[in-house]
């Protein structure tokens, strides 16, 4: 087969293009620090990289959910701790005033204290985390508790269960499964009990005041029970976050091993490709620079 000058030139051009492409790849690897800059570089590795990134993104989202949930539960616990202390104060006040032997001045001071406790408990019932009310269930865009001038309370929240996803097909409740800590076992609000204390003190009805002591004890125990249930969830959130952190670090390590280039090797490859390309240029210039007249000399 006779090799023409055009065939020779085409062959050299192809060789130059291949060397140039390899040089560009080496430059891109060194510049980006990535072993793979496009899926075609290594399809199998590219598929692994997509899988690793998907796992990392999912774990990062679960951890964000957990961190927000943990922060919300911390605010919830602080609010309930304040409520528990206030209800205990109300119980002690009711116990002290149940004998009905105090003078009007002492009873007036106790009445003012009871009213103050009522309003403080309502403030805690309307606690917020961000722009959401903690104890309103699914109706979290407005305050769940309100009252009129006669201390008649209205509850606008519901018993909706507020949950967050902490894993694939796994979620936890941030409000004890929708349980309302301000509602007694018989369904009445704790504000009704506090109102009875206020009404009893205002009307000098020691028996009515005394009747609220046991109910307030139950209210305190209910708050404790809700706090205990929330503490279990908080511990689970912390343990899960630690688990996901370890797993996220593992996938990030696998991603780096698969995707990142060995920079020392990349520098050597670049020098090698550059030398090869320059050599190809020199060889091509010598051959192509010759013409038919050069052979006729």
KOLTI-489438 format. One record per residue (C-alpha): residue number from 1; residue in three letters; x, y, z. Coordinates in steps of 0.25 Angstrom, whole numbers, plus 5000, padded with zeros to 4 digits. Layout:
<recs>
   k   r    u    v    w
 NUM ala    X    Y    Z
...
</recs>
This chain:
<recs>
   k   r    u    v    w
   1 unk 5000 5000 5000
   2 unk 5006 5013 4996
   3 unk 5006 5024 5007
   4 unk 5003 5038 5001
   5 unk 5008 5050 5007
   6 unk 4993 5054 5011
   7 unk 4992 5041 5018
   8 unk 5005 5044 5026
   9 unk 5000 5058 5030
  10 unk 4986 5053 5034
  11 unk 4993 5042 5043
  12 unk 5002 5053 5049
  13 unk 4990 5062 5051
  14 unk 4982 5051 5058
  15 unk 4994 5048 5067
  16 unk 4996 5063 5071
  17 unk 4981 5064 5074
  18 unk 4982 5052 5083
  19 unk 4994 5057 5090
  20 unk 4988 5071 5092
  21 unk 4975 5064 5098
  22 unk 4983 5057 5108
  23 unk 4991 5069 5111
  24 unk 4978 5077 5113
  25 unk 4972 5066 5122
  26 unk 4985 5066 5131
  27 unk 4984 5081 5132
  28 unk 4969 5080 5136
  29 unk 4972 5069 5146
  30 unk 4983 5078 5153
  31 unk 4975 5090 5152
  32 unk 4962 5084 5158
  33 unk 4969 5074 5168
  34 unk 4958 5064 5163
  35 unk 4962 5051 5156
  36 unk 4949 5051 5149
  37 unk 4944 5064 5142
  38 unk 4933 5057 5133
  39 unk 4926 5044 5134
  40 unk 4933 5038 5122
  41 unk 4946 5038 5129
  42 unk 4941 5026 5138
  43 unk 4927 5023 5137
  44 unk 4927 5013 5148
  45 unk 4934 5023 5157
  46 unk 4924 5034 5153
  47 unk 4913 5025 5157
  48 unk 4919 5023 5171
  49 unk 4921 5038 5172
  50 unk 4907 5041 5170
  51 unk 4903 5030 5180
  52 unk 4912 5036 5190
  53 unk 4907 5050 5188
  54 unk 4893 5045 5189
  55 unk 4896 5039 5203
  56 unk 4903 5051 5208
  57 unk 4892 5060 5204
  58 unk 4881 5051 5211
  59 unk 4889 5050 5224
  60 unk 4892 5065 5224
  61 unk 4877 5068 5222
  62 unk 4874 5058 5234
  63 unk 4884 5065 5242
  64 unk 4878 5079 5240
  65 unk 4865 5073 5244
  66 unk 4870 5067 5256
  67 unk 4878 5080 5260
  68 unk 4865 5088 5258
  69 unk 4857 5078 5266
  70 unk 4867 5078 5277
  71 unk 4867 5093 5278
  72 unk 4852 5093 5278
  73 unk 4851 5083 5289
  74 unk 4861 5091 5298
  75 unk 4852 5103 5297
  76 unk 4840 5094 5300
  77 unk 4846 5088 5312
  78 unk 4851 5102 5317
  79 unk 4836 5107 5316
  80 unk 4830 5094 5323
  81 unk 4841 5095 5334
  82 unk 4836 5110 5337
  83 unk 4821 5105 5336
  84 unk 4824 5094 5346
  85 unk 4830 5104 5356
  86 unk 4818 5113 5354
  87 unk 4808 5102 5356
  88 unk 4816 5098 5369
  89 unk 4815 5112 5374
  90 unk 4800 5113 5371
  91 unk 4798 5100 5378
  92 unk 4806 5105 5391
  93 unk 4798 5118 5390
  94 unk 4785 5110 5390
  95 unk 4790 5101 5401
  96 unk 4793 5113 5410
  97 unk 4780 5120 5407
  98 unk 4771 5108 5408
  99 unk 4769 5111 5423
 100 unk 4762 5124 5421
 101 unk 4768 5130 5434
 102 unk 4776 5141 5427
 103 unk 4772 5156 5428
 104 unk 4767 5163 5415
 105 unk 4781 5169 5413
 106 unk 4788 5156 5412
 107 unk 4777 5150 5404
 108 unk 4778 5162 5394
 109 unk 4793 5160 5393
 110 unk 4790 5145 5390
 111 unk 4780 5148 5379
 112 unk 4789 5158 5372
 113 unk 4800 5147 5373
 114 unk 4790 5136 5367
 115 unk 4786 5146 5356
 116 unk 4801 5148 5353
 117 unk 4803 5133 5352
 118 unk 4792 5131 5343
 119 unk 4797 5141 5333
 120 unk 4811 5136 5334
 121 unk 4806 5121 5331
 122 unk 4798 5127 5319
 123 unk 4811 5134 5314
 124 unk 4818 5120 5315
 125 unk 4807 5113 5307
 126 unk 4809 5123 5296
 127 unk 4824 5121 5295
 128 unk 4830 5121 5281
 129 unk 4841 5115 5274
 130 unk 4844 5124 5262
 131 unk 4831 5128 5256
 132 unk 4823 5115 5262
 133 unk 4816 5114 5275
 134 unk 4821 5101 5282
 135 unk 4808 5096 5289
 136 unk 4798 5099 5278
 137 unk 4799 5086 5270
 138 unk 4797 5087 5256
 139 unk 4791 5101 5258
 140 unk 4805 5107 5261
 141 unk 4803 5121 5254
 142 unk 4795 5127 5265
 143 unk 4795 5128 5280
 144 unk 4788 5115 5285
 145 unk 4784 5122 5299
 146 unk 4776 5134 5302
 147 unk 4767 5140 5312
 148 unk 4756 5150 5315
 149 unk 4756 5160 5326
 150 unk 4749 5150 5335
 151 unk 4760 5140 5334
 152 unk 4752 5131 5325
 153 unk 4762 5124 5316
 154 unk 4761 5120 5302
 155 unk 4770 5109 5295
 156 unk 4771 5111 5280
 157 unk 4782 5100 5278
 158 unk 4779 5086 5274
 159 unk 4785 5072 5278
 160 unk 4793 5071 5265
 161 unk 4805 5062 5265
 162 unk 4817 5071 5261
 163 unk 4828 5061 5255
 164 unk 4841 5062 5247
 165 unk 4848 5052 5239
 166 unk 4861 5047 5245
 167 unk 4864 5036 5235
 168 unk 4858 5028 5224
 169 unk 4844 5024 5228
 170 unk 4847 5029 5242
 171 unk 4841 5041 5249
 172 unk 4839 5046 5264
 173 unk 4829 5054 5271
 174 unk 4834 5068 5276
 175 unk 4821 5070 5285
 176 unk 4819 5057 5291
 177 unk 4810 5051 5281
 178 unk 4801 5064 5281
 179 unk 4799 5063 5296
 180 unk 4795 5076 5302
 181 unk 4802 5079 5315
 182 unk 4792 5090 5319
 183 unk 4780 5080 5319
 184 unk 4777 5072 5331
 185 unk 4773 5057 5331
 186 unk 4759 5061 5331
 187 unk 4760 5070 5319
 188 unk 4759 5083 5326
 189 unk 4770 5093 5324
 190 unk 4780 5097 5335
 191 unk 4775 5111 5334
 192 unk 4762 5107 5339
 193 unk 4768 5102 5351
 194 unk 4776 5115 5353
 195 unk 4763 5123 5351
 196 unk 4756 5115 5362
 197 unk 4768 5119 5371
 198 unk 4766 5134 5367
 199 unk 4751 5133 5368
 200 unk 4752 5126 5382
 201 unk 4762 5137 5387
 202 unk 4753 5148 5381
 203 unk 4741 5143 5388
 204 unk 4747 5138 5401
 205 unk 4743 5124 5397
 206 unk 4754 5116 5405
 207 unk 4747 5103 5401
 208 unk 4748 5106 5386
 209 unk 4763 5109 5388
 210 unk 4765 5097 5396
 211 unk 4759 5088 5385
 212 unk 4769 5092 5375
 213 unk 4781 5087 5382
 214 unk 4780 5073 5378
 215 unk 4777 5077 5363
 216 unk 4789 5086 5363
 217 unk 4797 5074 5368
 218 unk 4792 5066 5356
 219 unk 4796 5077 5347
 220 unk 4810 5078 5352
 221 unk 4811 5063 5350
 222 unk 4806 5064 5336
 223 unk 4816 5074 5333
 224 unk 4827 5065 5339
 225 unk 4822 5053 5330
 226 unk 4822 5061 5317
 227 unk 4836 5066 5321
 228 unk 4841 5052 5323
 229 unk 4835 5047 5310
 230 unk 4842 5059 5303
 231 unk 4855 5056 5309
 232 unk 4855 5042 5303
 233 unk 4852 5048 5290
 234 unk 4864 5058 5292
 235 unk 4873 5047 5295
 236 unk 4869 5039 5283
 237 unk 4872 5051 5274
 238 unk 4885 5053 5280
 239 unk 4889 5039 5278
 240 unk 4884 5039 5264
 241 unk 4891 5051 5260
 242 unk 4904 5045 5265
 243 unk 4902 5033 5257
 244 unk 4899 5041 5244
 245 unk 4911 5049 5246
 246 unk 4920 5037 5247
 247 unk 4913 5031 5234
 248 unk 4914 5045 5227
 249 unk 4929 5046 5230
 250 unk 4930 5031 5224
 251 unk 4923 5035 5211
 252 unk 4931 5048 5210
 253 unk 4944 5040 5211
 254 unk 4939 5030 5201
 255 unk 4935 5041 5192
 256 unk 4949 5048 5193
 257 unk 4956 5035 5191
 258 unk 4948 5032 5178
 259 unk 4948 5047 5172
 260 unk 4960 5054 5177
 261 unk 4973 5053 5169
 262 unk 4987 5050 5175
 263 unk 4993 5064 5173
 264 unk 5008 5059 5172
 265 unk 5004 5049 5162
 266 unk 4996 5059 5154
 267 unk 5008 5068 5154
 268 unk 5017 5057 5148
 269 unk 5006 5053 5138
 270 unk 5005 5068 5133
 271 unk 5020 5069 5131
 272 unk 5020 5055 5124
 273 unk 5008 5060 5115
 274 unk 5015 5073 5112
 275 unk 5028 5067 5108
 276 unk 5021 5057 5099
 277 unk 5013 5068 5092
 278 unk 5025 5076 5090
 279 unk 5033 5064 5084
 280 unk 5021 5061 5075
 281 unk 5021 5076 5070
 282 unk 5036 5075 5067
 283 unk 5035 5062 5060
 284 unk 5023 5067 5052
 285 unk 5030 5080 5048
 286 unk 5042 5073 5043
 287 unk 5034 5063 5034
 288 unk 5024 5073 5029
 289 unk 5034 5083 5026
 290 unk 5041 5075 5016
 291 unk 5035 5076 5001
 292 unk 5038 5068 4988
 293 unk 5049 5077 4985
 294 unk 5056 5073 4997
 295 unk 5056 5059 4992
 296 unk 5061 5063 4978
 297 unk 5073 5070 4983
</recs>
